[in-house]
């Protein structure tokens, strides 16, 4: 009796009790990630599926309008996916997802956590979970601060190309420093943004308040996978960071929490957003 040909799941393919569904999702993911329509031969190569199985799955997905054929026969995303995307976005609330992600992560249970959005050259705080550890500042919803000095501002600005950062911040005089350590100029800020891109998190080292350090990470959603839609930050007193490994640990954790929130908002987590360690 001939052996049945099996196809190993892709490393990032979740385990499923319905292999056909898992393979269909793999096909859709490959097409969605591609910058151009994919041919059947390319899908067969990338999925490792037998041509007969692949053909049957693709024809079903075409009938369901989840895939569509282009003029040369290649496969592109079909219009029905927009029904699901719009339904997901309509029921996604970033504030609600922020609190759920924070509670589920069990990270920073005693520290102050903030969520902010970029508004021009400022950040506006839209959610604040003030912790039990005392700080010399109380964050509140609606509070505005200059983006170049804050951890969330640096994190969000780091997702923009440098030329856009320059255009944005050169439109008006540099903001009044909040402390003696506030970054003094655009030329001094750009290396901080480069470091944030490298490590996946930003640091406000007493640039907003003396003795307070904040760590920030960019948050993404399904509609904006390269530019941040928000920023998360956690605040510590400088005296709590004397351990040399503490800074990297906090950076990894705030990046992990931002990744978790981004995933809840529909954004895939890209490896280059993760910390370098």
TITI-788010 format. One line per field, with one value per atom (N, C-alpha, C): atom name; x, y, z; chain; residue number from 1. Coordinates in steps of 0.2 Angstrom, whole numbers, plus 5000, padded with zeros to 4 digits. Layout:
at	c(CA/...)
c1	c(X/...)
c2	c(Y/...)
c3	c(Z/...)
ch	c(A/...)
i	c(NUM/...)
***
This chain:
at	c(N/CA/C/N/CA/C/N/CA/C/N/CA/C/N/CA/C/N/CA/C/N/CA/C/N/CA/C/N/CA/C/N/CA/C/N/CA/C/N/CA/C/N/CA/C/N/CA/C/N/CA/C/N/CA/C/N/CA/C/N/CA/C/N/CA/C/N/CA/C/N/CA/C/N/CA/C/N/CA/C/N/CA/C/N/CA/C/N/CA/C/N/CA/C/N/CA/C/N/CA/C/N/CA/C/N/CA/C/N/CA/C/N/CA/C/N/CA/C/N/CA/C/N/CA/C/N/CA/C/N/CA/C/N/CA/C/N/CA/C/N/CA/C/N/CA/C/N/CA/C/N/CA/C/N/CA/C/N/CA/C/N/CA/C/N/CA/C/N/CA/C/N/CA/C/N/CA/C/N/CA/C/N/CA/C/N/CA/C/N/CA/C/N/CA/C/N/CA/C/N/CA/C/N/CA/C/N/CA/C/N/CA/C/N/CA/C/N/CA/C/N/CA/C/N/CA/C/N/CA/C/N/CA/C/N/CA/C/N/CA/C/N/CA/C/N/CA/C/N/CA/C/N/CA/C/N/CA/C/N/CA/C/N/CA/C/N/CA/C/N/CA/C/N/CA/C/N/CA/C/N/CA/C/N/CA/C/N/CA/C/N/CA/C/N/CA/C/N/CA/C/N/CA/C/N/CA/C/N/CA/C/N/CA/C/N/CA/C/N/CA/C/N/CA/C/N/CA/C/N/CA/C/N/CA/C/N/CA/C/N/CA/C/N/CA/C/N/CA/C/N/CA/C/N/CA/C/N/CA/C/N/CA/C/N/CA/C/N/CA/C/N/CA/C/N/CA/C/N/CA/C/N/CA/C/N/CA/C/N/CA/C/N/CA/C/N/CA/C/N/CA/C/N/CA/C/N/CA/C/N/CA/C/N/CA/C/N/CA/C/N/CA/C/N/CA/C/N/CA/C/N/CA/C/N/CA/C/N/CA/C/N/CA/C/N/CA/C/N/CA/C/N/CA/C/N/CA/C/N/CA/C/N/CA/C/N/CA/C/N/CA/C/N/CA/C/N/CA/C/N/CA/C/N/CA/C/N/CA/C/N/CA/C/N/CA/C/N/CA/C/N/CA/C/N/CA/C/N/CA/C/N/CA/C/N/CA/C/N/CA/C/N/CA/C/N/CA/C/N/CA/C/N/CA/C/N/CA/C/N/CA/C/N/CA/C/N/CA/C/N/CA/C/N/CA/C/N/CA/C/N/CA/C/N/CA/C/N/CA/C/N/CA/C/N/CA/C/N/CA/C/N/CA/C/N/CA/C/N/CA/C/N/CA/C/N/CA/C/N/CA/C/N/CA/C/N/CA/C/N/CA/C/N/CA/C/N/CA/C/N/CA/C/N/CA/C/N/CA/C/N/CA/C/N/CA/C/N/CA/C/N/CA/C/N/CA/C/N/CA/C/N/CA/C/N/CA/C/N/CA/C/N/CA/C/N/CA/C/N/CA/C/N/CA/C/N/CA/C/N/CA/C/N/CA/C/N/CA/C/N/CA/C/N/CA/C/N/CA/C/N/CA/C/N/CA/C/N/CA/C/N/CA/C/N/CA/C/N/CA/C/N/CA/C/N/CA/C/N/CA/C/N/CA/C/N/CA/C/N/CA/C/N/CA/C/N/CA/C/N/CA/C/N/CA/C/N/CA/C/N/CA/C/N/CA/C/N/CA/C/N/CA/C/N/CA/C/N/CA/C/N/CA/C/N/CA/C/N/CA/C/N/CA/C/N/CA/C/N/CA/C/N/CA/C/N/CA/C/N/CA/C/N/CA/C/N/CA/C/N/CA/C/N/CA/C/N/CA/C/N/CA/C/N/CA/C/N/CA/C/N/CA/C/N/CA/C/N/CA/C/N/CA/C/N/CA/C/N/CA/C/N/CA/C/N/CA/C/N/CA/C/N/CA/C/N/CA/C/N/CA/C/N/CA/C/N/CA/C/N/CA/C/N/CA/C/N/CA/C/N/CA/C/N/CA/C/N/CA/C/N/CA/C/N/CA/C/N/CA/C/N/CA/C/N/CA/C/N/CA/C/N/CA/C/N/CA/C/N/CA/C/N/CA/C/N/CA/C/N/CA/C/N/CA/C/N/CA/C/N/CA/C/N/CA/C/N/CA/C)
c1	c(5004/5000/5004/5004/5008/5007/5013/5013/5009/5005/5002/5007/5007/5012/5010/5014/5012/5017/5014/5018/5019/5025/5027/5024/5022/5019/5025/5024/5029/5030/5036/5038/5034/5031/5026/5019/5017/5011/5008/5002/5000/4997/4998/4995/4987/4985/4978/4975/4969/4965/4963/4963/4961/4966/4970/4976/4974/4968/4967/4966/4963/4962/4969/4973/4980/4984/4983/4986/4983/4977/4974/4976/4977/4979/4986/4990/4997/4998/4993/4993/4991/4986/4984/4989/4993/4998/5004/5006/5011/5009/5003/5000/5000/4998/4997/5004/5009/5015/5019/5017/5021/5019/5024/5023/5020/5019/5016/5012/5008/5004/5009/5007/5012/5009/5013/5011/5010/5006/5005/5012/5017/5023/5027/5026/5029/5026/5019/5016/5018/5018/5020/5027/5032/5038/5039/5035/5035/5031/5026/5022/5024/5027/5029/5023/5017/5011/5011/5009/5008/5004/5005/5001/4994/4992/4985/4981/4984/4981/4981/4987/4987/4982/4981/4976/4969/4967/4961/4960/4965/4964/4963/4967/4967/4960/4958/4951/4946/4946/4941/4942/4948/4949/4947/4947/4945/4937/4934/4927/4924/4928/4926/4928/4931/4933/4939/4942/4948/4954/4954/4960/4957/4960/4958/4964/4962/4968/4969/4975/4976/4976/4978/4978/4982/4988/4993/4992/4987/4985/4988/4992/4995/4989/4991/4986/4987/4982/4982/4976/4977/4971/4965/4959/4953/4949/4944/4940/4937/4935/4932/4935/4942/4946/4945/4943/4941/4935/4930/4925/4927/4932/4934/4939/4943/4947/4943/4938/4934/4930/4928/4924/4929/4935/4940/4942/4943/4945/4939/4933/4927/4926/4929/4928/4934/4939/4945/4946/4947/4948/4954/4959/4966/4966/4962/4962/4960/4955/4953/4958/4961/4966/4973/4974/4980/4979/4973/4972/4972/4969/4969/4976/4980/4987/4991/4991/4994/4993/4986/4984/4987/4986/4988/4995/4999/5006/5009/5006/5009/5015/5017/5023/5021/5026/5025/5019/5018/5012/5012/5018/5018/5021/5023/5026/5020/5022/5017/5018/5013/5012/5008/5011/5007/5006/5001/5000/4998/5002/5001/5001/4999/4999/5003/5005/5009/5004/5005/5000/5005/5007/5012/5019/5021/5028/5027/5021/5020/5017/5017/5014/5008/5002/4996/4995/4994/4993/4986/4984/4977/4975/4980/4979/4985/4983/4988/4987/4991/4990/4996/4994/4999/5000/5007/5008/5009/5011/5011/5018/5023/5030/5029/5031/5031/5035/5032/5036/5035/5039/5038/5034/5030/5025/5019/5013/5007/5005/5005/5002/4995/4992/4985/4983/4977/4974/4974/4976/4976/4982/4986/4993/4997/5000/5004/5011/5016/5023/5027/5033/5036/5039/5037/5039/5047/5051/5058/5061/5057/5060/5057/5051/5048/5050/5049/5051/5046/5039/5035/5036/5037/5038/5044/5050/5056/5054/5050/5049/5044/5039/5035/5039/5043/5047/5052/5054/5059/5056/5050/5047/5046/5048/5048/5055/5055/5062/5064/5071/5074/5072/5071/5069/5062/5058/5051/5052/5056/5057/5060/5064/5067/5062/5058/5053/5048/5046/5041/5044/5050/5053/5056/5058/5061/5055/5049/5043/5042/5045/5045/5051/5052/5058/5058/5064/5065/5062/5058/5054/5059/5056/5059/5061/5068/5070/5066/5065/5061/5066/5072/5077/5084/5089/5096/5098/5094/5096/5092/5087/5083/5087/5086/5090/5090/5095/5096/5094/5094/5094/5092/5090/5088/5094/5100/5106/5107/5106/5107/5101/5095/5090/5091/5093/5093/5097/5103/5106/5102/5098/5094/5089/5086/5081/5084/5090/5094/5095/5097/5098/5091/5086/5079/5077/5079/5077/5082/5088/5092/5090/5088/5086/5079/5074/5067/5064/5068/5065/5068/5065/5068/5069/5074/5075/5074/5070/5070/5074/5081/5085/5085/5079/5078/5078/5075/5074/5067/5063/5056/5056/5059/5059/5065/5068/5075/5074/5078/5078/5073/5070/5065/5067/5067/5069/5063/5061/5056/5058/5055/5057/5051/5052/5046/5047/5041/5041/5035/5036/5031/5026/5019/5014/5011/5010/5007/5000/4997/4990/4990/4984/4984/4984/4983/4983/4989/4993/5000/5005/5008/5013/5020/5021/5028/5028/5023/5023/5019/5021/5018/5011/5006/5000/4999/5004/5004/5011/5012/5018/5017/5020/5019/5026/5025/5031/5030/5035/5035/5040/5039/5043/5046/5052/5056/5060/5061/5066/5073/5077/5084/5088/5086/5089/5087/5082/5080/5083/5088/5091/5098/5101/5108/5111/5107/5109/5111/5117/5118/5114/5111/5107/5099/5098/5091/5088/5092/5090/5088/5092/5091/5085/5084/5078/5072/5072/5066/5064/5069/5069/5065/5068/5065/5057/5056/5049/5044/5046/5042/5041/5046/5045/5041/5041/5037/5029/5028/5022/5019/5023/5021/5019/5023/5022/5015/5014/5008/5002/5002/4997/4996/5002/5001/4998/4999/4996/4989/4987/4979/4976/4980/4977/4978/4981/4981/4987/4992/4999/5003/5006/5011/5017/5021/5027/5033/5036/5042/5048/5053/5059/5063/5063/5067/5064/5059/5056/5058/5061/5063/5070/5071/5077/5083/5088/5095/5098/5095/5097/5101)
c2	c(4994/5000/5006/5011/5017/5021/5024/5029/5035/5038/5045/5050/5055/5060/5065/5067/5072/5078/5084/5090/5093/5094/5097/5104/5106/5113/5118/5124/5129/5130/5133/5134/5139/5144/5149/5147/5141/5139/5136/5139/5136/5129/5125/5118/5118/5114/5114/5107/5106/5100/5099/5104/5104/5106/5101/5103/5107/5106/5109/5117/5118/5125/5128/5125/5127/5129/5124/5125/5131/5132/5138/5144/5144/5150/5152/5146/5147/5150/5148/5151/5158/5160/5167/5171/5169/5173/5174/5169/5170/5175/5175/5180/5187/5187/5194/5197/5193/5196/5198/5195/5196/5203/5206/5213/5212/5206/5205/5199/5198/5191/5186/5180/5174/5169/5166/5160/5154/5149/5143/5139/5140/5137/5139/5146/5149/5147/5146/5144/5137/5133/5126/5125/5129/5129/5132/5137/5140/5136/5133/5129/5121/5119/5112/5107/5110/5106/5103/5097/5094/5098/5098/5103/5101/5095/5094/5096/5096/5098/5106/5109/5116/5119/5116/5118/5118/5112/5112/5117/5119/5124/5131/5132/5139/5140/5135/5135/5137/5133/5135/5142/5144/5151/5156/5155/5159/5159/5154/5153/5157/5157/5161/5168/5170/5177/5179/5174/5176/5177/5174/5175/5176/5180/5181/5180/5178/5178/5184/5186/5192/5190/5195/5194/5188/5187/5182/5176/5175/5169/5168/5173/5173/5175/5174/5174/5180/5184/5190/5189/5193/5193/5195/5192/5193/5198/5201/5206/5204/5198/5196/5197/5197/5198/5205/5210/5217/5216/5212/5211/5209/5205/5203/5208/5211/5217/5222/5225/5230/5228/5222/5220/5220/5217/5217/5224/5229/5236/5239/5238/5241/5239/5233/5230/5231/5234/5235/5242/5241/5248/5248/5252/5252/5253/5257/5258/5251/5248/5242/5236/5236/5231/5233/5239/5241/5238/5239/5236/5228/5225/5218/5215/5218/5216/5217/5222/5224/5219/5217/5213/5206/5204/5197/5196/5201/5200/5199/5202/5202/5205/5210/5214/5221/5223/5230/5231/5226/5227/5232/5235/5240/5246/5246/5252/5256/5262/5267/5265/5264/5262/5268/5270/5275/5273/5275/5274/5281/5283/5289/5289/5294/5295/5301/5301/5307/5312/5318/5324/5329/5329/5334/5333/5338/5338/5335/5334/5332/5325/5322/5316/5318/5315/5315/5309/5309/5303/5301/5295/5293/5288/5285/5280/5280/5280/5280/5276/5271/5266/5268/5273/5275/5269/5268/5262/5264/5258/5259/5262/5261/5264/5272/5275/5283/5286/5291/5295/5302/5306/5313/5317/5313/5315/5311/5313/5309/5310/5305/5305/5305/5309/5309/5309/5307/5307/5314/5315/5322/5326/5324/5328/5327/5333/5334/5335/5332/5334/5333/5337/5337/5330/5328/5321/5319/5324/5322/5321/5322/5321/5315/5312/5307/5300/5295/5288/5286/5288/5286/5290/5296/5301/5298/5296/5294/5287/5283/5277/5277/5282/5283/5287/5292/5295/5290/5285/5281/5277/5276/5272/5277/5283/5287/5288/5289/5290/5297/5297/5303/5310/5309/5316/5318/5313/5315/5318/5315/5318/5325/5326/5333/5338/5336/5340/5342/5337/5338/5343/5341/5345/5352/5353/5359/5364/5362/5367/5372/5372/5377/5376/5381/5381/5375/5373/5367/5368/5363/5364/5366/5370/5372/5366/5365/5359/5358/5352/5351/5349/5347/5346/5348/5348/5349/5343/5338/5332/5331/5336/5335/5336/5332/5332/5339/5342/5349/5351/5346/5348/5342/5343/5338/5333/5336/5333/5328/5330/5325/5320/5321/5317/5311/5312/5307/5301/5302/5295/5292/5295/5291/5287/5290/5287/5281/5281/5276/5270/5272/5267/5263/5267/5264/5259/5261/5256/5250/5250/5245/5240/5243/5239/5237/5241/5240/5244/5248/5252/5258/5263/5270/5271/5276/5278/5285/5287/5294/5294/5296/5296/5303/5304/5310/5316/5315/5321/5324/5321/5324/5326/5322/5324/5321/5325/5323/5317/5312/5306/5301/5302/5297/5295/5288/5286/5282/5283/5280/5276/5270/5266/5265/5266/5266/5261/5259/5255/5257/5256/5258/5252/5255/5250/5251/5245/5245/5242/5243/5240/5237/5234/5230/5235/5241/5246/5250/5249/5253/5249/5244/5240/5242/5248/5251/5257/5261/5267/5266/5268/5267/5271/5268/5271/5274/5271/5273/5271/5273/5271/5269/5264/5262/5264/5266/5267/5265/5264/5262/5266/5268/5273/5270/5272/5270/5276/5275/5280/5278/5283/5281/5277/5277/5273/5266/5264/5257/5254/5258/5255/5254/5253/5253/5246/5241/5235/5235/5234/5235/5231/5226/5222/5224/5228/5230/5234/5238/5243/5238/5233/5229/5225/5222/5218/5222/5228/5233/5234/5235/5236/5230/5224/5218/5218/5219/5218/5223/5230/5235/5233/5230/5228/5223/5218/5212/5214/5219/5221/5225/5229/5233/5228/5222/5217/5214/5212/5209/5214/5220/5225/5225/5226/5226/5220/5214/5208/5208/5211/5212/5217/5221/5226/5224/5218/5215/5215/5218/5219/5213/5210/5205/5207/5204/5206/5204/5209/5208/5207/5203/5201/5208/5212/5218/5223/5222/5226/5223/5217/5214/5217/5216/5219/5215/5219/5215/5212/5213/5209/5214)
c3	c(5000/5000/5000/4995/4995/5001/5003/5009/5007/5011/5010/5011/5006/5006/5011/5016/5021/5020/5022/5021/5028/5030/5037/5037/5043/5044/5044/5042/5042/5049/5051/5058/5061/5058/5061/5060/5057/5057/5063/5066/5072/5071/5076/5076/5075/5071/5070/5069/5072/5071/5064/5060/5053/5049/5046/5042/5036/5033/5027/5028/5034/5036/5037/5041/5042/5035/5030/5024/5020/5020/5017/5020/5027/5030/5028/5027/5025/5018/5014/5007/5007/5011/5011/5014/5019/5022/5017/5013/5008/5003/5001/4996/4999/5005/5008/5010/5011/5012/5006/5000/4994/4991/4989/4986/4979/4976/4970/4970/4965/4965/4964/4967/4966/4961/4958/4953/4957/4954/4957/4959/4954/4955/4961/4962/4968/4974/4974/4980/4982/4977/4978/4981/4978/4981/4988/4990/4997/5002/5000/5004/5005/5000/4999/4998/4996/4995/4989/4988/4981/4977/4970/4966/4966/4966/4966/4972/4978/4984/4984/4982/4981/4976/4971/4966/4969/4972/4975/4981/4985/4990/4987/4982/4979/4975/4972/4968/4973/4979/4984/4987/4988/4990/4985/4979/4974/4974/4974/4975/4981/4986/4992/4992/4986/4985/4990/4993/4997/4993/4987/4982/4976/4971/4964/4960/4953/4948/4945/4943/4940/4932/4928/4921/4918/4922/4919/4923/4927/4931/4938/4940/4946/4951/4958/4963/4968/4969/4973/4978/4983/4989/4985/4988/4985/4990/4987/4991/4997/4998/5004/5010/5010/5016/5019/5015/5018/5022/5021/5026/5032/5033/5039/5042/5038/5041/5044/5040/5042/5049/5049/5055/5061/5060/5065/5068/5063/5065/5069/5067/5070/5077/5079/5085/5089/5087/5090/5094/5100/5104/5107/5105/5108/5115/5118/5125/5129/5127/5130/5129/5123/5121/5126/5127/5131/5138/5141/5148/5148/5143/5143/5142/5137/5136/5142/5145/5151/5157/5158/5163/5162/5155/5153/5154/5152/5152/5159/5164/5171/5172/5167/5167/5171/5174/5177/5181/5186/5190/5195/5197/5202/5199/5193/5189/5186/5184/5180/5173/5170/5163/5159/5153/5150/5142/5139/5132/5129/5124/5121/5113/5110/5103/5101/5095/5092/5089/5091/5089/5087/5081/5078/5082/5085/5089/5096/5098/5105/5105/5111/5113/5117/5116/5121/5124/5131/5134/5134/5132/5131/5136/5140/5145/5150/5156/5162/5167/5169/5174/5179/5184/5189/5194/5195/5199/5206/5210/5217/5219/5215/5216/5215/5220/5220/5214/5211/5206/5208/5205/5206/5201/5198/5193/5193/5191/5190/5183/5179/5172/5172/5168/5167/5160/5158/5152/5149/5143/5140/5141/5145/5146/5140/5138/5132/5135/5131/5132/5125/5125/5119/5117/5111/5109/5109/5108/5108/5115/5120/5127/5130/5127/5131/5128/5132/5129/5124/5124/5119/5113/5114/5108/5104/5107/5104/5100/5104/5101/5094/5095/5089/5083/5085/5080/5076/5080/5077/5072/5071/5066/5059/5060/5054/5051/5044/5041/5044/5044/5047/5044/5037/5034/5036/5038/5040/5047/5051/5058/5058/5053/5052/5050/5045/5043/5048/5052/5058/5063/5065/5071/5069/5063/5061/5059/5060/5058/5063/5069/5074/5078/5083/5087/5091/5093/5098/5104/5107/5113/5119/5124/5130/5134/5136/5139/5146/5148/5154/5160/5158/5163/5159/5163/5160/5156/5156/5152/5146/5145/5139/5133/5128/5122/5119/5117/5116/5108/5104/5097/5093/5087/5082/5080/5080/5078/5084/5090/5096/5096/5094/5094/5089/5083/5078/5080/5083/5086/5091/5095/5100/5096/5091/5087/5083/5081/5078/5083/5089/5094/5096/5096/5097/5092/5085/5080/5081/5083/5084/5089/5095/5101/5102/5098/5099/5104/5108/5113/5114/5117/5118/5126/5127/5134/5135/5140/5142/5149/5148/5154/5158/5162/5165/5161/5155/5151/5152/5155/5157/5164/5168/5176/5179/5183/5186/5190/5189/5194/5191/5185/5183/5176/5175/5168/5166/5159/5156/5150/5149/5143/5139/5132/5128/5122/5119/5113/5109/5102/5097/5097/5096/5095/5088/5085/5078/5078/5072/5071/5064/5062/5056/5050/5051/5045/5044/5049/5049/5052/5048/5051/5051/5049/5049/5053/5053/5057/5063/5069/5075/5075/5078/5080/5087/5091/5098/5101/5107/5111/5118/5120/5127/5131/5137/5141/5149/5152/5159/5162/5168/5172/5178/5179/5185/5188/5195/5198/5196/5195/5193/5198/5204/5210/5209/5205/5205/5199/5195/5189/5190/5196/5198/5195/5195/5192/5185/5182/5175/5171/5173/5168/5168/5173/5174/5168/5165/5159/5153/5151/5146/5147/5153/5155/5154/5157/5156/5149/5145/5138/5134/5136/5133/5135/5141/5144/5141/5140/5137/5130/5126/5119/5119/5123/5123/5124/5129/5130/5124/5121/5115/5109/5109/5104/5105/5111/5113/5112/5113/5111/5104/5100/5093/5090/5093/5090/5091/5097/5098/5094/5091/5086/5079/5078/5071/5068/5071/5067/5069/5063/5064/5068/5072/5075/5071/5069/5065/5069/5067/5071/5072/5067/5068/5073/5076/5081/5088/5088/5095/5097/5103/5106/5104/5104/5102/5108/5114/5120/5124)
ch	c(A/A/A/A/A/A/A/A/A/A/A/A/A/A/A/A/A/A/A/A/A/A/A/A/A/A/A/A/A/A/A/A/A/A/A/A/A/A/A/A/A/A/A/A/A/A/A/A/A/A/A/A/A/A/A/A/A/A/A/A/A/A/A/A/A/A/A/A/A/A/A/A/A/A/A/A/A/A/A/A/A/A/A/A/A/A/A/A/A/A/A/A/A/A/A/A/A/A/A/A/A/A/A/A/A/A/A/A/A/A/A/A/A/A/A/A/A/A/A/A/A/A/A/A/A/A/A/A/A/A/A/A/A/A/A/A/A/A/A/A/A/A/A/A/A/A/A/A/A/A/A/A/A/A/A/A/A/A/A/A/A/A/A/A/A/A/A/A/A/A/A/A/A/A/A/A/A/A/A/A/A/A/A/A/A/A/A/A/A/A/A/A/A/A/A/A/A/A/A/A/A/A/A/A/A/A/A/A/A/A/A/A/A/A/A/A/A/A/A/A/A/A/A/A/A/A/A/A/A/A/A/A/A/A/A/A/A/A/A/A/A/A/A/A/A/A/A/A/A/A/A/A/A/A/A/A/A/A/A/A/A/A/A/A/A/A/A/A/A/A/A/A/A/A/A/A/A/A/A/A/A/A/A/A/A/A/A/A/A/A/A/A/A/A/A/A/A/A/A/A/A/A/A/A/A/A/A/A/A/A/A/A/A/A/A/A/A/A/A/A/A/A/A/A/A/A/A/A/A/A/A/A/A/A/A/A/A/A/A/A/A/A/A/A/A/A/A/A/A/A/A/A/A/A/A/A/A/A/A/A/A/A/A/A/A/A/A/A/A/A/A/A/A/A/A/A/A/A/A/A/A/A/A/A/A/A/A/A/A/A/A/A/A/A/A/A/A/A/A/A/A/A/A/A/A/A/A/A/A/A/A/A/A/A/A/A/A/A/A/A/A/A/A/A/A/A/A/A/A/A/A/A/A/A/A/A/A/A/A/A/A/A/A/A/A/A/A/A/A/A/A/A/A/A/A/A/A/A/A/A/A/A/A/A/A/A/A/A/A/A/A/A/A/A/A/A/A/A/A/A/A/A/A/A/A/A/A/A/A/A/A/A/A/A/A/A/A/A/A/A/A/A/A/A/A/A/A/A/A/A/A/A/A/A/A/A/A/A/A/A/A/A/A/A/A/A/A/A/A/A/A/A/A/A/A/A/A/A/A/A/A/A/A/A/A/A/A/A/A/A/A/A/A/A/A/A/A/A/A/A/A/A/A/A/A/A/A/A/A/A/A/A/A/A/A/A/A/A/A/A/A/A/A/A/A/A/A/A/A/A/A/A/A/A/A/A/A/A/A/A/A/A/A/A/A/A/A/A/A/A/A/A/A/A/A/A/A/A/A/A/A/A/A/A/A/A/A/A/A/A/A/A/A/A/A/A/A/A/A/A/A/A/A/A/A/A/A/A/A/A/A/A/A/A/A/A/A/A/A/A/A/A/A/A/A/A/A/A/A/A/A/A/A/A/A/A/A/A/A/A/A/A/A/A/A/A/A/A/A/A/A/A/A/A/A/A/A/A/A/A/A/A/A/A/A/A/A/A/A/A/A/A/A/A/A/A/A/A/A/A/A/A/A/A/A/A/A/A/A/A/A/A/A/A/A/A/A/A/A/A/A/A/A/A/A/A/A/A/A/A/A/A/A/A/A/A/A/A/A/A/A/A/A/A/A/A/A/A/A/A/A/A/A/A/A/A/A/A/A/A/A/A/A/A/A/A/A/A/A/A/A/A/A/A/A/A/A/A/A/A/A/A/A/A/A/A/A/A/A/A/A/A/A/A/A/A/A/A/A/A/A/A/A/A/A/A/A/A/A/A/A)
i	c(1/1/1/2/2/2/3/3/3/4/4/4/5/5/5/6/6/6/7/7/7/8/8/8/9/9/9/10/10/10/11/11/11/12/12/12/13/13/13/14/14/14/15/15/15/16/16/16/17/17/17/18/18/18/19/19/19/20/20/20/21/21/21/22/22/22/23/23/23/24/24/24/25/25/25/26/26/26/27/27/27/28/28/28/29/29/29/30/30/30/31/31/31/32/32/32/33/33/33/34/34/34/35/35/35/36/36/36/37/37/37/38/38/38/39/39/39/40/40/40/41/41/41/42/42/42/43/43/43/44/44/44/45/45/45/46/46/46/47/47/47/48/48/48/49/49/49/50/50/50/51/51/51/52/52/52/53/53/53/54/54/54/55/55/55/56/56/56/57/57/57/58/58/58/59/59/59/60/60/60/61/61/61/62/62/62/63/63/63/64/64/64/65/65/65/66/66/66/67/67/67/68/68/68/69/69/69/70/70/70/71/71/71/72/72/72/73/73/73/74/74/74/75/75/75/76/76/76/77/77/77/78/78/78/79/79/79/80/80/80/81/81/81/82/82/82/83/83/83/84/84/84/85/85/85/86/86/86/87/87/87/88/88/88/89/89/89/90/90/90/91/91/91/92/92/92/93/93/93/94/94/94/95/95/95/96/96/96/97/97/97/98/98/98/99/99/99/100/100/100/101/101/101/102/102/102/103/103/103/104/104/104/105/105/105/106/106/106/107/107/107/108/108/108/109/109/109/110/110/110/111/111/111/112/112/112/113/113/113/114/114/114/115/115/115/116/116/116/117/117/117/118/118/118/119/119/119/120/120/120/121/121/121/122/122/122/123/123/123/124/124/124/125/125/125/126/126/126/127/127/127/128/128/128/129/129/129/130/130/130/131/131/131/132/132/132/133/133/133/134/134/134/135/135/135/136/136/136/137/137/137/138/138/138/139/139/139/140/140/140/141/141/141/142/142/142/143/143/143/144/144/144/145/145/145/146/146/146/147/147/147/148/148/148/149/149/149/150/150/150/151/151/151/152/152/152/153/153/153/154/154/154/155/155/155/156/156/156/157/157/157/158/158/158/159/159/159/160/160/160/161/161/161/162/162/162/163/163/163/164/164/164/165/165/165/166/166/166/167/167/167/168/168/168/169/169/169/170/170/170/171/171/171/172/172/172/173/173/173/174/174/174/175/175/175/176/176/176/177/177/177/178/178/178/179/179/179/180/180/180/181/181/181/182/182/182/183/183/183/184/184/184/185/185/185/186/186/186/187/187/187/188/188/188/189/189/189/190/190/190/191/191/191/192/192/192/193/193/193/194/194/194/195/195/195/196/196/196/197/197/197/198/198/198/199/199/199/200/200/200/201/201/201/202/202/202/203/203/203/204/204/204/205/205/205/206/206/206/207/207/207/208/208/208/209/209/209/210/210/210/211/211/211/212/212/212/213/213/213/214/214/214/215/215/215/216/216/216/217/217/217/218/218/218/219/219/219/220/220/220/221/221/221/222/222/222/223/223/223/224/224/224/225/225/225/226/226/226/227/227/227/228/228/228/229/229/229/230/230/230/231/231/231/232/232/232/233/233/233/234/234/234/235/235/235/236/236/236/237/237/237/238/238/238/239/239/239/240/240/240/241/241/241/242/242/242/243/243/243/244/244/244/245/245/245/246/246/246/247/247/247/248/248/248/249/249/249/250/250/250/251/251/251/252/252/252/253/253/253/254/254/254/255/255/255/256/256/256/257/257/257/258/258/258/259/259/259/260/260/260/261/261/261/262/262/262/263/263/263/264/264/264/265/265/265/266/266/266/267/267/267/268/268/268/269/269/269/270/270/270/271/271/271/272/272/272/273/273/273/274/274/274/275/275/275/276/276/276/277/277/277)
***
